[in-house]
Amino acid sequence: MQLPKPIKVSPIVDENPIFENGKEDQPLSPMSRLFHEPESNLYIVVMIGFKSKINPDFVKANLGHSLLKHHRFSSLQVEDEKIKGGLKWVPTKVNLDNHVIVPNLEPKSIDSADKFVEDYVSNLSKTGIKMSKQPMWDLHLLNIKTSDAESVAVLRVHHSLGDGTSLVSLFLSCTRKVSNPEELPSNSIPPTSKEGDSRSYGVKGFWPYFFFKYFWFVFSLFYNTLVDAVMVIATILMFVKDSETPLKGIVGKASGPRRIVHRSLSLDDFKFVKNAMNTVRNKREQHMLFLFIYLYIIRRTINDAVVAVTQAGLSRYLNRKYGELLLVNKGASERNNNLPKNIRLRAAIMKDLRSSSEVQELADIVKNGYKTKSGNKIGFVIFPFSIALRDDPLDYLREAKARMDRKKASLEAEFSYLLSQYTVKFGIKGLTIHFVSYANKMTFILSVDDDLIPDPHQLRDDLEESLHLMKNAVIARGLTKSNASDYKY
């Protein structure tokens, strides 16, 4: 990694940020330095839609006493003379005119506002922010009406400043409720009930059951972690590789420009499908003590449905791509399709490793600054997708649920977090998928390498169609209730 030479910087005059541990000139953590490596030089791009036009002056006036209270947003990253190859945070005076960019747009001359915003964000991926010149973030305000919003803000933040969880907490501290402009939004997580689990097994209070349950849990946790740790190391050393597919980039080749597309669907549809999976598994496995124990410990979540939809969508997309490559379309059924057999396609599923006690309350952030141990505290799980076409869409759910249960009973994410501070690089991949739930909507965002995946809109449509097929299969079989309020997740 090429480091900048030591430079002199101006101290902060106006913003008065609060530093972690009360110290200035703090060194960057190993994880933050990792995101400056050439293969791991990542930016977080956040697109925010508004119901009204954006007032740039109002935004700038509020950033000074909100976002800039976090020292990482008002500090340069320069070479640390005390640590060989190290970097440190050095506070500087922030000129918001260099960070808040308001392009002069002519809406009448723009044929498609959605395409314009998509191209604008793609162009941002072609440039970076020099860490020795200014804090590594900028905010682009686009006063243009799209199909989703009256205006759009695009926040670009270098990953060394923090991960998604810390940045979302900080961002929410800059907002207020519409119903009460003086009140902060609530970030409390309602407690989840385990009542359904204990009732279904009918073994409450039977001590041999609980003894065996926890013994088996500890044994499974140790065994699964050991196996997963070996697979992580084997992957790093290139002993285990993924199959060559249209989604796989070339090792060592720099990533091309990124294109980001998204689609918002009903969150109730994901709950609906997830609840059907619970019904199917309970009917088939309620007589098996081993699976009872396993499901008692591993709680059912909506993430299982998300993984199933992703797996199905990727299978549909790859079947089409292989048909185009072979110039022969063999079909799109379980027996007749274009997919090669035994495709190994794995994903790195990121996991936030903070406990709930580590998430700082929003009011405390506003009052005292961001004191929580911020930055990057994430690990990853190597998840093997089953790439195949299924005549029964619910087969994707069964496979995803089984593999997710197995991965949840492991400390692979914790192991990868420790390992990544020394050896692992978060390489920029050909495809990154994010799922975000908000306001009863589930939005999935695809970030693709433009050179590798030239048709991200088709992949987006395949993911949406996969969810609809699963939902229709559930309705046709009457596997679950139609009332979304009955769902637990």
FIPA-972001 format. One record per residue (C-alpha): residue number from 0; x, y, z; chain; residue in three letters. Coordinates in Angstrom, 1 decimal, padded with zeros to 4 digits. Layout:
<zakes>
ZAKE   k   east  north     up c   r
ZAKE NUM      X      Y      Z A ala
...
</zakes>
This chain:
<zakes>
ZAKE   k   east  north     up c   r
ZAKE   0  000.0  000.0  000.0 A met
ZAKE   1  001.4  003.4 -001.0 A gln
ZAKE   2  001.1  005.8  001.9 A leu
ZAKE   3  001.0  009.6  001.7 A pro
ZAKE   4  003.9  011.6  003.1 A lys
ZAKE   5  003.5  013.3  006.5 A pro
ZAKE   6  001.7  016.7  006.0 A ile
ZAKE   7  000.7  019.6  008.2 A lys
ZAKE   8 -003.0  020.2  008.6 A val
ZAKE   9 -005.2  022.9  010.1 A ser
ZAKE  10 -006.8  022.1  013.4 A pro
ZAKE  11 -010.6  022.1  013.8 A ile
ZAKE  12 -011.9  025.5  014.7 A val
ZAKE  13 -015.7  025.3  014.5 A asp
ZAKE  14 -016.9  021.7  014.7 A glu
ZAKE  15 -015.4  020.5  018.1 A asn
ZAKE  16 -015.8  016.8  017.4 A pro
ZAKE  17 -015.7  014.3  020.3 A ile
ZAKE  18 -013.0  011.6  019.9 A phe
ZAKE  19 -013.2  008.0  021.0 A glu
ZAKE  20 -011.5  007.6  024.3 A asn
ZAKE  21 -011.1  011.4  024.4 A gly
ZAKE  22 -007.8  011.3  022.4 A lys
ZAKE  23 -006.8  013.0  019.2 A glu
ZAKE  24 -004.4  011.7  016.5 A asp
ZAKE  25 -005.6  008.1  017.0 A gln
ZAKE  26 -004.2  005.4  014.8 A pro
ZAKE  27 -006.5  003.7  012.3 A leu
ZAKE  28 -007.6  000.2  013.3 A ser
ZAKE  29 -006.3 -002.7  011.3 A pro
ZAKE  30 -009.7 -003.1  009.7 A met
ZAKE  31 -009.8  000.6  008.6 A ser
ZAKE  32 -006.3  000.3  007.2 A arg
ZAKE  33 -007.4 -002.8  005.3 A leu
ZAKE  34 -009.9 -000.8  003.3 A phe
ZAKE  35 -007.0  001.2  001.8 A his
ZAKE  36 -005.4 -001.8  000.2 A glu
ZAKE  37 -005.7 -001.7 -003.6 A pro
ZAKE  38 -008.0 -004.8 -003.7 A glu
ZAKE  39 -010.1 -003.6 -000.8 A ser
ZAKE  40 -010.5  000.1 -001.5 A asn
ZAKE  41 -014.2  000.3 -000.9 A leu
ZAKE  42 -016.7  003.1 -000.6 A tyr
ZAKE  43 -020.2  002.9  000.9 A ile
ZAKE  44 -022.8  004.6 -001.4 A val
ZAKE  45 -026.1  005.5  000.2 A val
ZAKE  46 -029.0  006.8 -001.9 A met
ZAKE  47 -031.8  008.6 -000.1 A ile
ZAKE  48 -035.1  009.6 -001.6 A gly
ZAKE  49 -037.0  012.7 -000.3 A phe
ZAKE  50 -040.7  013.7 -000.6 A lys
ZAKE  51 -039.7  017.3 -001.3 A ser
ZAKE  52 -037.0  019.4 -002.9 A lys
ZAKE  53 -033.7  019.6 -001.0 A ile
ZAKE  54 -032.5  022.9  000.4 A asn
ZAKE  55 -028.7  022.8  000.3 A pro
ZAKE  56 -028.2  025.7  002.7 A asp
ZAKE  57 -030.4  024.0  005.3 A phe
ZAKE  58 -028.4  020.7  004.9 A val
ZAKE  59 -025.1  022.4  005.3 A lys
ZAKE  60 -026.3  024.3  008.4 A ala
ZAKE  61 -027.3  021.1  010.1 A asn
ZAKE  62 -024.3  019.0  009.2 A leu
ZAKE  63 -022.0  021.2  011.4 A gly
ZAKE  64 -023.6  020.1  014.6 A his
ZAKE  65 -024.6  016.6  013.6 A ser
ZAKE  66 -022.5  014.6  011.2 A leu
ZAKE  67 -019.3  016.5  011.9 A leu
ZAKE  68 -019.5  015.8  015.6 A lys
ZAKE  69 -018.1  012.4  014.7 A his
ZAKE  70 -014.3  012.9  014.4 A his
ZAKE  71 -013.9  010.5  011.5 A arg
ZAKE  72 -016.0  012.9  009.3 A phe
ZAKE  73 -013.8  015.8  010.3 A ser
ZAKE  74 -010.3  014.2  010.2 A ser
ZAKE  75 -007.7  013.5  007.6 A leu
ZAKE  76 -006.0  010.1  007.3 A gln
ZAKE  77 -002.3  010.6  007.2 A val
ZAKE  78  000.9  008.6  007.8 A glu
ZAKE  79  001.6  007.8  011.4 A asp
ZAKE  80  005.3  008.4  012.0 A glu
ZAKE  81  005.2  006.2  015.1 A lys
ZAKE  82  003.9  003.1  013.4 A ile
ZAKE  83  005.5  001.7  010.3 A lys
ZAKE  84  003.0  001.5  007.5 A gly
ZAKE  85  000.3  002.9  009.8 A gly
ZAKE  86 -002.2  005.7  009.4 A leu
ZAKE  87 -003.8  008.1  012.0 A lys
ZAKE  88 -006.7  010.4  012.2 A trp
ZAKE  89 -005.7  014.1  012.3 A val
ZAKE  90 -008.5  016.7  012.9 A pro
ZAKE  91 -008.9  019.4  010.3 A thr
ZAKE  92 -011.2  022.3  009.5 A lys
ZAKE  93 -014.0  021.1  007.3 A val
ZAKE  94 -015.1  023.2  004.3 A asn
ZAKE  95 -018.6  021.9  003.6 A leu
ZAKE  96 -018.5  023.4  000.1 A asp
ZAKE  97 -016.0  020.7 -000.8 A asn
ZAKE  98 -018.2  018.0  000.6 A his
ZAKE  99 -021.7  019.0 -000.3 A val
ZAKE 100 -022.0  019.0 -004.1 A ile
ZAKE 101 -025.1  020.4 -005.8 A val
ZAKE 102 -024.9  019.9 -009.6 A pro
ZAKE 103 -026.8  022.4 -011.8 A asn
ZAKE 104 -029.4  020.2 -013.4 A leu
ZAKE 105 -031.8  020.9 -016.3 A glu
ZAKE 106 -034.7  018.5 -015.6 A pro
ZAKE 107 -036.4  019.3 -019.0 A lys
ZAKE 108 -033.3  018.1 -020.9 A ser
ZAKE 109 -033.2  014.8 -019.1 A ile
ZAKE 110 -035.2  012.0 -020.8 A asp
ZAKE 111 -035.2  009.6 -017.9 A ser
ZAKE 112 -034.5  010.8 -014.4 A ala
ZAKE 113 -034.1  007.3 -013.0 A asp
ZAKE 114 -031.4  006.5 -015.7 A lys
ZAKE 115 -029.7  009.9 -015.0 A phe
ZAKE 116 -029.4  009.1 -011.3 A val
ZAKE 117 -028.2  005.6 -012.0 A glu
ZAKE 118 -025.5  006.9 -014.4 A asp
ZAKE 119 -024.5  009.7 -011.9 A tyr
ZAKE 120 -023.9  007.1 -009.2 A val
ZAKE 121 -022.0  004.9 -011.6 A ser
ZAKE 122 -019.7  007.8 -012.5 A asn
ZAKE 123 -018.9  008.3 -008.8 A leu
ZAKE 124 -017.4  004.8 -008.7 A ser
ZAKE 125 -014.8  005.9 -011.3 A lys
ZAKE 126 -013.3  008.4 -008.9 A thr
ZAKE 127 -012.1  008.5 -005.4 A gly
ZAKE 128 -011.4  010.9 -002.6 A ile
ZAKE 129 -007.8  011.8 -001.6 A lys
ZAKE 130 -007.4  011.0  002.0 A met
ZAKE 131 -004.6  013.6  002.5 A ser
ZAKE 132 -006.7  016.4  001.1 A lys
ZAKE 133 -010.0  016.2  002.9 A gln
ZAKE 134 -012.1  013.8  005.1 A pro
ZAKE 135 -013.2  010.9  002.9 A met
ZAKE 136 -016.9  011.5  002.4 A trp
ZAKE 137 -019.1  013.7  000.2 A asp
ZAKE 138 -022.8  014.3 -000.2 A leu
ZAKE 139 -024.4  014.9 -003.6 A his
ZAKE 140 -027.8  016.6 -003.7 A leu
ZAKE 141 -029.8  016.0 -006.8 A leu
ZAKE 142 -033.0  018.0 -007.1 A asn
ZAKE 143 -034.6  015.9 -009.8 A ile
ZAKE 144 -037.9  014.0 -009.6 A lys
ZAKE 145 -037.6  010.2 -010.1 A thr
ZAKE 146 -040.2  007.4 -010.0 A ser
ZAKE 147 -039.6  007.0 -006.3 A asp
ZAKE 148 -038.9  010.5 -004.9 A ala
ZAKE 149 -039.0  014.3 -005.5 A glu
ZAKE 150 -035.3  014.6 -005.0 A ser
ZAKE 151 -032.3  012.3 -004.3 A val
ZAKE 152 -029.3  012.6 -002.0 A ala
ZAKE 153 -026.2  010.4 -002.6 A val
ZAKE 154 -023.8  010.0  000.3 A leu
ZAKE 155 -020.4  008.5 -000.5 A arg
ZAKE 156 -018.3  007.4  002.5 A val
ZAKE 157 -015.0  005.5  002.4 A his
ZAKE 158 -015.3  002.2  004.2 A his
ZAKE 159 -012.4  003.1  006.5 A ser
ZAKE 160 -014.8  005.5  008.3 A leu
ZAKE 161 -017.1  002.8  009.5 A gly
ZAKE 162 -019.4 -000.1  008.5 A asp
ZAKE 163 -023.1  000.0  007.8 A gly
ZAKE 164 -024.3 -000.3  011.4 A thr
ZAKE 165 -022.2  002.5  012.8 A ser
ZAKE 166 -023.0  004.8  009.8 A leu
ZAKE 167 -026.7  004.1  010.0 A val
ZAKE 168 -026.8  005.0  013.7 A ser
ZAKE 169 -024.9  008.2  013.0 A leu
ZAKE 170 -027.1  009.1  010.1 A phe
ZAKE 171 -030.3  008.5  012.1 A leu
ZAKE 172 -029.0  010.8  014.8 A ser
ZAKE 173 -029.1  013.6  012.1 A cys
ZAKE 174 -032.8  013.1  011.5 A thr
ZAKE 175 -036.0  014.0  013.3 A arg
ZAKE 176 -039.6  012.6  013.2 A lys
ZAKE 177 -042.1  014.1  010.8 A val
ZAKE 178 -044.7  014.1  013.5 A ser
ZAKE 179 -042.4  016.0  015.9 A asn
ZAKE 180 -039.5  017.9  014.3 A pro
ZAKE 181 -037.8  018.1  017.8 A glu
ZAKE 182 -037.9  014.4  018.5 A glu
ZAKE 183 -035.4  011.8  017.4 A leu
ZAKE 184 -036.5  008.6  015.6 A pro
ZAKE 185 -036.7  005.5  017.7 A ser
ZAKE 186 -033.9  002.9  017.3 A asn
ZAKE 187 -035.1  000.5  019.9 A ser
ZAKE 188 -035.5 -003.2  019.0 A ile
ZAKE 189 -038.7 -004.8  020.4 A pro
ZAKE 190 -038.0 -008.0  022.4 A pro
ZAKE 191 -038.8 -011.2  020.6 A thr
ZAKE 192 -040.8 -014.0  022.2 A ser
ZAKE 193 -039.7 -017.6  022.4 A lys
ZAKE 194 -043.1 -018.7  023.5 A glu
ZAKE 195 -043.9 -020.5  020.3 A gly
ZAKE 196 -040.8 -022.6  020.5 A asp
ZAKE 197 -041.2 -023.9  024.0 A ser
ZAKE 198 -044.9 -024.7  023.6 A arg
ZAKE 199 -044.4 -026.7  020.3 A ser
ZAKE 200 -041.9 -029.1  021.9 A tyr
ZAKE 201 -043.8 -029.9  025.1 A gly
ZAKE 202 -040.7 -030.6  027.0 A val
ZAKE 203 -040.4 -027.6  029.2 A lys
ZAKE 204 -038.8 -028.4  032.6 A gly
ZAKE 205 -037.5 -031.8  031.5 A phe
ZAKE 206 -033.8 -031.5  032.6 A trp
ZAKE 207 -032.3 -034.4  030.6 A pro
ZAKE 208 -033.6 -032.8  027.5 A tyr
ZAKE 209 -032.0 -029.4  028.3 A phe
ZAKE 210 -028.8 -031.1  029.3 A phe
ZAKE 211 -028.6 -032.9  026.0 A phe
ZAKE 212 -029.7 -029.9  024.1 A lys
ZAKE 213 -026.9 -027.7  025.4 A tyr
ZAKE 214 -024.3 -030.4  025.2 A phe
ZAKE 215 -025.2 -031.0  021.6 A trp
ZAKE 216 -025.2 -027.2  020.9 A phe
ZAKE 217 -021.7 -026.8  022.3 A val
ZAKE 218 -020.4 -029.8  020.4 A phe
ZAKE 219 -022.0 -028.6  017.2 A ser
ZAKE 220 -020.7 -025.1  017.7 A leu
ZAKE 221 -017.2 -026.3  018.1 A phe
ZAKE 222 -017.3 -028.8  015.2 A tyr
ZAKE 223 -019.0 -026.4  012.8 A asn
ZAKE 224 -016.6 -023.6  013.7 A thr
ZAKE 225 -013.6 -025.9  013.1 A leu
ZAKE 226 -014.9 -027.0  009.7 A val
ZAKE 227 -015.7 -023.4  008.6 A asp
ZAKE 228 -012.4 -022.1  009.8 A ala
ZAKE 229 -010.6 -024.7  007.7 A val
ZAKE 230 -012.7 -023.7  004.7 A met
ZAKE 231 -012.0 -020.0  005.2 A val
ZAKE 232 -008.3 -020.7  005.3 A ile
ZAKE 233 -008.5 -023.0  002.3 A ala
ZAKE 234 -010.3 -020.3  000.3 A thr
ZAKE 235 -007.7 -017.6  001.2 A ile
ZAKE 236 -004.9 -019.9  000.1 A leu
ZAKE 237 -006.8 -020.7 -003.2 A met
ZAKE 238 -007.1 -024.4 -002.4 A phe
ZAKE 239 -010.8 -024.1 -002.8 A val
ZAKE 240 -012.1 -022.1 -005.7 A lys
ZAKE 241 -015.5 -021.2 -007.2 A asp
ZAKE 242 -016.5 -022.5 -010.6 A ser
ZAKE 243 -016.0 -020.3 -013.6 A glu
ZAKE 244 -019.3 -018.6 -014.2 A thr
ZAKE 245 -020.5 -015.4 -015.9 A pro
ZAKE 246 -020.7 -013.9 -012.4 A leu
ZAKE 247 -017.1 -014.6 -011.5 A lys
ZAKE 248 -014.4 -011.9 -012.0 A gly
ZAKE 249 -010.8 -012.5 -012.9 A ile
ZAKE 250 -008.5 -012.8 -009.9 A val
ZAKE 251 -006.0 -009.9 -009.7 A gly
ZAKE 252 -007.9 -007.8 -012.3 A lys
ZAKE 253 -009.1 -004.4 -011.1 A ala
ZAKE 254 -012.8 -004.0 -010.9 A ser
ZAKE 255 -014.5 -001.9 -013.5 A gly
ZAKE 256 -017.0  000.9 -012.9 A pro
ZAKE 257 -019.9 -000.1 -010.7 A arg
ZAKE 258 -023.6  000.2 -011.6 A arg
ZAKE 259 -026.2  000.2 -008.8 A ile
ZAKE 260 -029.8 -000.8 -009.5 A val
ZAKE 261 -032.6 -001.4 -007.0 A his
ZAKE 262 -036.2 -002.6 -006.6 A arg
ZAKE 263 -038.6 -002.2 -003.6 A ser
ZAKE 264 -041.0 -005.0 -002.8 A leu
ZAKE 265 -043.5 -005.7 -000.1 A ser
ZAKE 266 -041.9 -006.8  003.2 A leu
ZAKE 267 -045.1 -008.7  003.9 A asp
ZAKE 268 -044.4 -010.9  000.9 A asp
ZAKE 269 -041.1 -012.0  002.4 A phe
ZAKE 270 -042.8 -012.6  005.8 A lys
ZAKE 271 -045.5 -014.6  004.0 A phe
ZAKE 272 -042.9 -016.9  002.3 A val
ZAKE 273 -040.8 -017.2  005.5 A lys
ZAKE 274 -043.9 -018.2  007.5 A asn
ZAKE 275 -044.7 -021.0  005.0 A ala
ZAKE 276 -041.2 -022.4  005.5 A met
ZAKE 277 -041.8 -022.7  009.2 A asn
ZAKE 278 -045.1 -024.5  008.5 A thr
ZAKE 279 -043.5 -027.0  006.1 A val
ZAKE 280 -040.5 -027.8  008.5 A arg
ZAKE 281 -042.7 -028.2  011.5 A asn
ZAKE 282 -045.0 -030.7  009.8 A lys
ZAKE 283 -042.2 -032.8  008.4 A arg
ZAKE 284 -039.7 -032.7  011.4 A glu
ZAKE 285 -041.7 -032.4  014.6 A gln
ZAKE 286 -041.1 -036.1  015.4 A his
ZAKE 287 -037.3 -035.8  015.3 A met
ZAKE 288 -035.6 -034.9  018.6 A leu
ZAKE 289 -032.4 -033.9  017.0 A phe
ZAKE 290 -034.0 -031.4  014.7 A leu
ZAKE 291 -036.2 -030.2  017.6 A phe
ZAKE 292 -033.0 -029.3  019.5 A ile
ZAKE 293 -031.5 -027.7  016.5 A tyr
ZAKE 294 -034.5 -025.5  015.7 A leu
ZAKE 295 -035.0 -024.6  019.4 A tyr
ZAKE 296 -031.5 -023.0  019.4 A ile
ZAKE 297 -031.5 -021.6  015.9 A ile
ZAKE 298 -034.3 -019.0  015.6 A arg
ZAKE 299 -036.2 -018.6  012.4 A arg
ZAKE 300 -035.6 -015.3  010.7 A thr
ZAKE 301 -036.7 -013.5  007.5 A ile
ZAKE 302 -033.1 -013.8  006.3 A asn
ZAKE 303 -033.8 -017.4  005.3 A asp
ZAKE 304 -036.4 -016.2  002.8 A ala
ZAKE 305 -034.0 -013.5  001.5 A val
ZAKE 306 -031.3 -016.1  000.9 A val
ZAKE 307 -033.8 -018.4 -000.8 A ala
ZAKE 308 -034.9 -015.6 -003.2 A val
ZAKE 309 -031.3 -014.7 -003.9 A thr
ZAKE 310 -030.5 -018.4 -004.7 A gln
ZAKE 311 -033.5 -018.8 -007.0 A ala
ZAKE 312 -032.8 -015.5 -008.8 A gly
ZAKE 313 -029.2 -016.3 -009.4 A leu
ZAKE 314 -030.2 -019.8 -010.8 A ser
ZAKE 315 -032.7 -018.2 -013.2 A arg
ZAKE 316 -030.2 -015.6 -014.4 A tyr
ZAKE 317 -027.3 -018.1 -014.9 A leu
ZAKE 318 -029.5 -020.5 -016.7 A asn
ZAKE 319 -030.3 -017.8 -019.2 A arg
ZAKE 320 -026.7 -016.7 -019.5 A lys
ZAKE 321 -025.5 -020.2 -020.2 A tyr
ZAKE 322 -028.2 -020.6 -022.8 A gly
ZAKE 323 -026.8 -017.5 -024.6 A glu
ZAKE 324 -023.2 -018.8 -024.3 A leu
ZAKE 325 -024.1 -022.2 -025.7 A leu
ZAKE 326 -026.4 -020.8 -028.4 A leu
ZAKE 327 -028.8 -023.6 -027.4 A val
ZAKE 328 -031.7 -023.2 -025.0 A asn
ZAKE 329 -032.4 -026.6 -023.4 A lys
ZAKE 330 -035.2 -025.2 -021.2 A gly
ZAKE 331 -035.9 -023.8 -017.8 A ala
ZAKE 332 -037.1 -026.8 -015.8 A ser
ZAKE 333 -035.4 -029.0 -013.2 A glu
ZAKE 334 -034.6 -031.8 -015.7 A arg
ZAKE 335 -034.0 -029.7 -018.8 A asn
ZAKE 336 -031.9 -026.6 -018.4 A asn
ZAKE 337 -028.7 -025.0 -019.5 A asn
ZAKE 338 -026.8 -025.1 -016.2 A leu
ZAKE 339 -023.7 -027.1 -015.8 A pro
ZAKE 340 -023.8 -029.7 -013.0 A lys
ZAKE 341 -022.2 -029.1 -009.6 A asn
ZAKE 342 -021.6 -025.4 -009.9 A ile
ZAKE 343 -019.7 -024.0 -006.9 A arg
ZAKE 344 -020.9 -020.5 -006.3 A leu
ZAKE 345 -020.3 -019.0 -002.8 A arg
ZAKE 346 -021.1 -015.7 -001.2 A ala
ZAKE 347 -019.5 -013.8  001.6 A ala
ZAKE 348 -022.4 -012.9  003.8 A ile
ZAKE 349 -021.4 -010.0  006.1 A met
ZAKE 350 -022.4 -010.1  009.8 A lys
ZAKE 351 -022.4 -007.2  012.3 A asp
ZAKE 352 -020.5 -008.4  015.4 A leu
ZAKE 353 -021.7 -005.7  017.8 A arg
ZAKE 354 -023.9 -006.7  020.7 A ser
ZAKE 355 -027.1 -004.8  021.3 A ser
ZAKE 356 -025.4 -003.1  024.3 A ser
ZAKE 357 -022.8 -001.6  022.0 A glu
ZAKE 358 -025.3  000.3  019.9 A val
ZAKE 359 -025.4  003.8  021.2 A gln
ZAKE 360 -028.8  005.5  021.7 A glu
ZAKE 361 -029.5  008.3  019.2 A leu
ZAKE 362 -030.1  010.9  021.9 A ala
ZAKE 363 -026.8  010.2  023.4 A asp
ZAKE 364 -025.0  010.6  020.1 A ile
ZAKE 365 -026.6  014.0  019.6 A val
ZAKE 366 -025.7  015.1  023.2 A lys
ZAKE 367 -022.3  013.7  023.7 A asn
ZAKE 368 -021.1  012.8  020.2 A gly
ZAKE 369 -020.5  009.3  018.8 A tyr
ZAKE 370 -018.6  007.6  021.6 A lys
ZAKE 371 -019.4  004.0  020.8 A thr
ZAKE 372 -016.6  001.9  019.4 A lys
ZAKE 373 -017.2  002.9  015.8 A ser
ZAKE 374 -015.5  001.9  012.7 A gly
ZAKE 375 -015.6 -001.6  011.2 A asn
ZAKE 376 -016.7 -004.5  013.3 A lys
ZAKE 377 -017.9 -007.0  010.8 A ile
ZAKE 378 -017.1 -010.6  009.9 A gly
ZAKE 379 -018.2 -012.8  007.0 A phe
ZAKE 380 -019.6 -016.2  006.5 A val
ZAKE 381 -018.8 -018.2  003.3 A ile
ZAKE 382 -022.2 -019.4  002.2 A phe
ZAKE 383 -022.5 -022.0 -000.6 A pro
ZAKE 384 -025.4 -021.4 -003.0 A phe
ZAKE 385 -027.2 -024.3 -004.6 A ser
ZAKE 386 -027.3 -023.2 -008.3 A ile
ZAKE 387 -030.0 -025.3 -009.9 A ala
ZAKE 388 -033.5 -024.9 -011.3 A leu
ZAKE 389 -036.4 -026.3 -009.2 A arg
ZAKE 390 -039.8 -027.2 -010.4 A asp
ZAKE 391 -041.1 -026.6 -006.8 A asp
ZAKE 392 -040.1 -023.0 -005.8 A pro
ZAKE 393 -040.3 -024.0 -002.2 A leu
ZAKE 394 -037.3 -026.3 -002.6 A asp
ZAKE 395 -035.2 -023.2 -002.6 A tyr
ZAKE 396 -036.6 -022.3  000.8 A leu
ZAKE 397 -035.9 -025.7  002.3 A arg
ZAKE 398 -032.3 -025.7  001.0 A glu
ZAKE 399 -031.7 -022.1  002.2 A ala
ZAKE 400 -033.2 -022.8  005.6 A lys
ZAKE 401 -031.0 -025.9  006.2 A ala
ZAKE 402 -027.8 -024.2  005.2 A arg
ZAKE 403 -028.6 -021.0  007.1 A met
ZAKE 404 -029.3 -023.1  010.3 A asp
ZAKE 405 -025.9 -024.8  009.8 A arg
ZAKE 406 -024.1 -021.4  009.4 A lys
ZAKE 407 -025.8 -019.9  012.4 A lys
ZAKE 408 -024.5 -022.7  014.6 A ala
ZAKE 409 -020.9 -021.6  014.0 A ser
ZAKE 410 -018.5 -018.8  015.0 A leu
ZAKE 411 -017.2 -018.5  011.5 A glu
ZAKE 412 -017.9 -014.7  011.4 A ala
ZAKE 413 -016.0 -014.1  014.6 A glu
ZAKE 414 -013.1 -016.1  013.2 A phe
ZAKE 415 -013.0 -014.3  009.9 A ser
ZAKE 416 -013.1 -010.9  011.7 A tyr
ZAKE 417 -010.0 -011.8  013.6 A leu
ZAKE 418 -008.3 -013.2  010.5 A leu
ZAKE 419 -009.2 -010.3  008.3 A ser
ZAKE 420 -007.2 -007.9  010.6 A gln
ZAKE 421 -004.0 -009.6  009.4 A tyr
ZAKE 422 -004.5 -011.5  006.1 A thr
ZAKE 423 -007.9 -011.3  004.5 A val
ZAKE 424 -008.7 -008.6  001.9 A lys
ZAKE 425 -012.3 -007.7  001.1 A phe
ZAKE 426 -011.9 -007.7 -002.6 A gly
ZAKE 427 -014.3 -005.9 -004.8 A ile
ZAKE 428 -016.5 -008.6 -006.3 A lys
ZAKE 429 -018.4 -008.7 -009.6 A gly
ZAKE 430 -021.7 -008.7 -007.7 A leu
ZAKE 431 -022.8 -007.3 -004.3 A thr
ZAKE 432 -026.4 -007.6 -003.1 A ile
ZAKE 433 -027.8 -005.6 -000.2 A his
ZAKE 434 -031.3 -006.1  001.3 A phe
ZAKE 435 -032.8 -003.3  003.4 A val
ZAKE 436 -036.2 -003.3  005.1 A ser
ZAKE 437 -037.8  000.0  005.8 A tyr
ZAKE 438 -041.4  001.3  006.1 A ala
ZAKE 439 -042.9 -002.1  005.3 A asn
ZAKE 440 -040.8 -002.4  002.2 A lys
ZAKE 441 -037.9 -004.7  001.4 A met
ZAKE 442 -035.5 -003.1 -001.1 A thr
ZAKE 443 -032.7 -005.1 -002.7 A phe
ZAKE 444 -029.8 -003.2 -004.2 A ile
ZAKE 445 -027.5 -004.7 -006.8 A leu
ZAKE 446 -024.0 -003.3 -007.2 A ser
ZAKE 447 -022.4 -004.9 -010.2 A val
ZAKE 448 -019.1 -004.6 -012.2 A asp
ZAKE 449 -020.3 -003.0 -015.4 A asp
ZAKE 450 -017.7 -004.9 -017.5 A asp
ZAKE 451 -018.7 -008.3 -016.0 A leu
ZAKE 452 -022.5 -008.0 -015.6 A ile
ZAKE 453 -023.8 -005.7 -018.4 A pro
ZAKE 454 -027.5 -006.5 -017.7 A asp
ZAKE 455 -028.1 -005.9 -014.0 A pro
ZAKE 456 -031.8 -005.0 -014.6 A his
ZAKE 457 -032.4 -008.6 -015.9 A gln
ZAKE 458 -030.9 -010.0 -012.7 A leu
ZAKE 459 -033.0 -007.6 -010.7 A arg
ZAKE 460 -036.1 -008.8 -012.5 A asp
ZAKE 461 -035.1 -012.5 -011.9 A asp
ZAKE 462 -034.9 -011.9 -008.1 A leu
ZAKE 463 -038.3 -010.3 -008.1 A glu
ZAKE 464 -039.9 -013.1 -010.2 A glu
ZAKE 465 -038.4 -015.7 -007.8 A ser
ZAKE 466 -040.2 -014.1 -004.9 A leu
ZAKE 467 -043.5 -014.0 -006.8 A his
ZAKE 468 -043.1 -017.7 -007.7 A leu
ZAKE 469 -042.6 -018.7 -004.1 A met
ZAKE 470 -045.5 -016.6 -002.9 A lys
ZAKE 471 -047.8 -018.1 -005.5 A asn
ZAKE 472 -046.7 -021.6 -004.5 A ala
ZAKE 473 -047.5 -020.9 -000.9 A val
ZAKE 474 -051.0 -019.5 -001.8 A ile
ZAKE 475 -051.7 -022.5 -004.1 A ala
ZAKE 476 -051.0 -024.9 -001.3 A arg
ZAKE 477 -052.6 -023.0  001.5 A gly
ZAKE 478 -049.5 -023.4  003.7 A leu
ZAKE 479 -049.8 -020.2  005.8 A thr
ZAKE 480 -052.2 -017.6  007.0 A lys
ZAKE 481 -052.7 -014.5  004.8 A ser
ZAKE 482 -052.7 -012.1  007.7 A asn
ZAKE 483 -049.2 -010.6  007.9 A ala
ZAKE 484 -049.7 -009.5  011.5 A ser
ZAKE 485 -049.5 -013.2  012.5 A asp
ZAKE 486 -045.8 -013.5  011.4 A tyr
ZAKE 487 -042.9 -013.5  013.8 A lys
ZAKE 488 -039.4 -012.7  012.7 A tyr
</zakes>
